Amino acid sequence: MTDPAPKRRRLWALIPLIAFLALAGLAWSMLGRDQDALPSALIEKSVPQTDLASLRPGEPRLTTELLKRPGVKLVNIWASWCGPCRVEHPELMKLQAMGVEIDSINYKDDRDAALGFLQELGDPFAHVGADTTGRAGIEWGVYGVPETFVVDGEGRIVHKHVGPIQNNDLEQRILPAMREAGWTPPEG
């Protein structure tokens, strides 16, 4: 009778090779994909039902109707407690200086802290809705803050940017999506 132990050892020796090939195949299948892009079920759909009190006293509510008004705009979701929101804030200020209309949702934040954040770093927002419960974040499909949506003139979401806008994101992602949605920089 032959000893089956050598055959078993050879089979066990193949397991690391099989695992390596499986991982290599997985890595190969992911090549060419935008690893930063997270899927959004909202792309090409109308902005979600939104009705938020303004963060700033005396200003109108941030509503679906307001977000559907004519013109390409951004909707930025942020919080004062969010470190990456501080990182991206200079880029939002640049966009505002370029004439981009930016609406925003302040996510699960303390009102005084959020107003202090805007006072300290500048306020690039046309409208700021206060999402104190996080419900609007759920409706918008937010993974975490910051996130920025490009909304076309009919109120459809055409692009979602997850994470802070930084480095080349303006030139490579945000502005091209806005131009594709029909935005043209103001003259002058």
Secondary structure, DSSP 8 states (H G I E B T S, - for coil): ---SHHHHHHHHHHHHHHHHHHHHHHHHHHTTS-TT----TTTTSB----EE-BSSTT---EEHHHHTSSS-EEEEEE-TT-HHHHHHHHHHHHHHHTT--EEEEEES--HHHHHHHHHHH----SEEEEESSSHHHHHTT-SSS-EEEEE-TTSBEEEEEES---TTHIIIIIHHHHHHTT------
